[in-house]
């Protein structure tokens, strides 16, 4: 009986932990092979920067299963008001978080030049994105 109770109590915990890692790869409007992760995209409460990630290839389920042959997943911070972006690195296996001091990275001109139409879409939907306290 105790095992059954423990098992049943662990089901909601499992559901909560998997929900936090949900990924929804969406094709950016007007693009043929650039996807952005709608679940990962969010606004940093302290700076107003948008953190997002994109990848080229074919959306293939969860981030950790993105085929290496399709190339890395690129992580960016976007300053939409200034039309600038920050390179936060590449990830190949889904284990990379935001780098320390990421808010101090150099800002580079032209969001669309780096992030493409996904960047434009994300900036246009800034008011509807979740606002969170990022590390």
Beta strands, then each sheet from edge to edge (+ up, - down):
strand 1: 25-27
strand 2: 34-37
strand 3: 42-44
strand 4: 50-56
strand 5: 73-79
strand 6: 84-91
strand 7: 108-109
strand 8: 131-132
sheet 1: 1+ 2- 4+ 3- 8-
sheet 2: 1+ 2- 4+ 5- 6+ 7-
end
